Amino acid sequence: MNRKSKTKLLSSIAIFISGYTPLFLIMIIKDVNKVVWFEYELENRTLTIGKIKIPYWLEFGNNEIVLSLVILSALSLVLLAYVLRNVTKRPFGIQVIIAKSRSSEVVNYTIPYMISFVAFDLSKWQDIFSLFLFLSVLCLLSVRSQSVFINPILAALGYGLYDCKYNEAGNEKECVMLSKHDLLSGSDESYVKLNNYMGIISKRDV
């Protein structure tokens, strides 16, 4: 049975961006100019401690860029949560024949993170444009290769990646599966097709 992809272009781009939210967080931290502290004087010293200092605000060198990264990250994570909540509706039953983990491929996402540890300056338009161009190319490749679900955020949420050969309605098929539990040979599962090459295992009934 030929079923259409469950993810559209906008959703795929948002899912791709969500995978780089930790990179954006690193960049935001590196842009901090000053930490503003709240100080409270204790009336009675405890263990020679007379003052408590608590950070309550951060001052950044590039407020507009930082705000844009925060909004972009938040929107992408919200859309990722929406896709995950709705994508597993109306699953199809399958029986796993062979499943092999390939979750180590998520490590490939660490390569762009090296950008944040070189001389990257959010105040320079050249650096911002270069990052945008670099991520745009990666996004295009990910969407075209239909691999946007190979994502460290999903890995952090407990999703594993498996090369899976399975039987569906008497037909033997293969695709890459996302699953929150281990896929075992001979197990009966329910899945939803994400795109031409990937599927996601729906939650097991408790």
C-alpha positions as CSV (number, residue, x, y, z in Angstrom):
1,M,0.0,0.0,0.0
2,N,1.4,3.4,-1.0
3,R,0.9,5.9,1.7
4,K,1.9,9.6,1.6
5,S,4.4,11.2,3.8
6,K,3.0,12.3,7.2
7,T,5.3,15.3,7.4
8,K,5.1,18.3,5.2
9,L,7.8,20.7,4.1
10,L,7.3,23.3,6.9
11,S,7.1,20.6,9.5
12,S,10.3,18.9,8.2
13,I,12.2,22.3,8.3
14,A,11.0,22.9,11.9
15,I,12.0,19.4,12.9
16,F,15.5,20.0,11.4
17,I,15.8,23.3,13.3
18,S,14.8,21.6,16.5
19,G,17.8,19.4,16.2
20,Y,20.1,22.4,16.4
21,T,18.5,24.2,19.4
22,P,21.4,23.1,21.7
23,L,23.7,24.8,19.2
24,F,21.7,28.0,19.4
25,L,21.8,27.7,23.2
26,I,25.6,27.5,23.2
27,M,25.7,30.6,21.0
28,I,23.4,32.5,23.3
29,I,25.5,31.6,26.3
30,K,28.7,32.7,24.5
31,D,27.0,36.1,23.8
32,V,26.4,36.9,27.5
33,N,28.2,40.1,28.4
34,K,27.2,40.4,32.0
35,V,25.3,38.5,34.7
36,V,23.1,40.7,36.9
37,W,23.0,39.5,40.5
38,F,20.4,40.0,43.2
39,E,22.1,40.4,46.6
40,Y,20.5,39.8,50.0
41,E,22.1,40.7,53.3
42,L,21.5,38.2,56.0
43,E,20.6,39.6,59.4
44,N,22.2,36.6,61.2
45,R,25.3,35.2,59.7
46,T,25.2,31.4,59.1
47,L,28.5,29.6,58.8
48,T,30.2,33.0,58.2
49,I,27.9,33.6,55.2
50,G,26.5,37.2,55.4
51,K,25.3,37.7,51.9
52,I,23.4,35.7,49.3
53,K,23.9,36.4,45.6
54,I,21.4,35.0,43.1
55,P,21.6,35.6,39.3
56,Y,18.3,37.0,38.0
57,W,19.1,38.6,34.6
58,L,21.6,38.3,31.7
59,E,22.8,41.1,29.5
60,F,23.7,40.1,25.9
61,G,25.9,41.7,23.3
62,N,23.4,41.1,20.5
63,N,19.8,41.2,21.9
64,E,18.0,41.0,18.6
65,I,19.9,38.0,17.4
66,V,19.6,36.2,20.8
67,L,15.8,36.9,20.8
68,S,15.5,35.6,17.3
69,L,17.3,32.4,18.2
70,V,15.1,31.9,21.3
71,I,11.9,32.4,19.3
72,L,13.1,30.1,16.4
73,S,14.1,27.4,18.9
74,A,10.8,27.6,20.8
75,L,8.7,27.5,17.7
76,S,10.6,24.5,16.3
77,L,10.3,22.6,19.6
78,V,6.5,23.3,19.8
79,L,6.0,22.1,16.2
80,L,8.1,19.0,16.9
81,A,5.9,18.2,19.9
82,Y,2.8,18.7,17.8
83,V,4.1,16.4,15.0
84,L,5.0,13.7,17.5
85,R,1.6,13.9,19.2
86,N,-0.3,13.6,16.0
87,V,1.9,11.5,13.7
88,T,1.2,8.2,15.3
89,K,-2.5,8.3,14.8
90,R,-4.1,5.4,12.8
91,P,-1.0,3.1,12.9
92,F,-0.6,-0.1,10.8
93,G,0.2,-3.5,12.3
94,I,3.5,-5.2,11.4
95,Q,5.7,-8.0,12.5
96,V,9.4,-7.3,12.9
97,I,11.7,-9.8,11.1
98,I,15.1,-8.2,11.8
99,A,15.9,-4.9,13.5
100,K,19.4,-3.4,13.8
101,S,20.1,-0.3,15.9
102,R,21.8,2.6,14.1
103,S,21.3,5.3,16.8
104,S,25.0,6.1,16.7
105,E,24.3,8.1,13.5
106,V,22.9,10.9,15.7
107,V,26.6,11.6,16.6
108,N,26.9,13.1,13.1
109,Y,24.9,16.1,14.4
110,T,27.9,17.0,16.7
111,I,29.9,18.2,13.7
112,P,28.1,21.5,13.2
113,Y,28.3,22.1,17.0
114,M,32.1,22.6,16.5
115,I,31.1,26.0,15.0
116,S,30.2,27.3,18.4
117,F,33.7,26.7,19.7
118,V,35.6,28.6,17.1
119,A,35.8,32.4,16.7
120,F,32.1,32.9,15.9
121,D,30.8,36.4,16.5
122,L,27.0,37.1,16.6
123,S,27.7,40.8,16.0
124,K,29.2,40.2,12.6
125,W,26.8,39.8,9.7
126,Q,29.3,37.7,7.8
127,D,29.3,35.1,10.6
128,I,25.5,35.1,10.8
129,F,25.0,34.8,7.1
130,S,27.6,32.1,6.9
131,L,25.8,30.1,9.6
132,F,22.5,30.6,7.9
133,L,23.9,29.4,4.5
134,F,25.6,26.4,6.1
135,L,22.4,25.3,8.0
136,S,20.3,26.0,4.9
137,V,22.4,23.5,2.9
138,L,22.2,21.0,5.7
139,C,18.4,21.5,5.9
140,L,18.0,21.0,2.1
141,L,20.1,17.8,2.2
142,S,18.1,16.5,5.2
143,V,14.7,17.2,3.7
144,R,15.6,15.9,0.3
145,S,17.1,12.7,1.8
146,Q,14.1,12.5,4.2
147,S,16.4,12.1,7.2
148,V,15.1,15.0,9.4
149,F,14.1,12.6,12.1
150,I,17.7,11.7,12.7
151,N,17.7,14.2,15.4
152,P,19.5,14.6,18.8
153,I,16.4,16.0,20.5
154,L,14.5,12.9,19.6
155,A,17.4,10.8,20.9
156,A,17.2,12.8,24.2
157,L,13.5,12.0,24.3
158,G,14.3,8.3,24.2
159,Y,13.7,7.5,20.5
160,G,16.1,5.0,19.0
161,L,16.9,4.5,15.3
162,Y,16.6,1.0,13.7
163,D,17.2,-0.6,10.3
164,C,14.1,-2.7,10.2
165,K,12.9,-5.5,8.0
166,Y,9.3,-6.3,8.7
167,N,6.2,-8.1,7.4
168,E,3.1,-6.0,6.7
169,A,0.0,-7.7,5.4
170,G,2.0,-10.6,4.0
171,N,4.5,-8.3,2.3
172,E,8.2,-8.1,3.3
173,K,9.4,-4.5,3.5
174,E,12.4,-2.5,4.8
175,C,12.7,1.0,6.3
176,V,14.4,3.0,9.1
177,M,12.2,3.0,12.2
178,L,12.1,5.4,15.2
179,S,11.0,3.7,18.4
180,K,11.0,4.4,22.1
181,H,11.4,0.8,22.9
182,D,13.8,-1.9,21.6
183,L,12.6,-3.6,18.4
184,L,13.0,-7.4,18.6
185,S,12.8,-10.0,15.9
186,G,9.4,-11.6,15.8
187,S,7.7,-8.8,17.8
188,D,4.3,-7.4,16.8
189,E,4.3,-3.6,16.5
190,S,2.2,-0.8,15.1
191,Y,3.8,1.9,13.0
192,V,3.1,5.0,10.9
193,K,5.0,5.9,7.7
194,L,6.7,9.2,8.0
195,N,8.1,9.4,4.5
196,N,9.4,7.1,1.8
197,Y,12.3,5.8,4.0
198,M,11.3,6.2,7.6
199,G,8.5,5.1,10.0
200,I,7.8,5.6,13.6
201,I,6.6,2.9,16.0
202,S,3.5,3.9,17.9
203,K,3.3,3.6,21.7
204,R,2.5,0.1,23.0
205,D,-0.8,-0.4,24.8
206,V,-0.3,-0.7,28.5
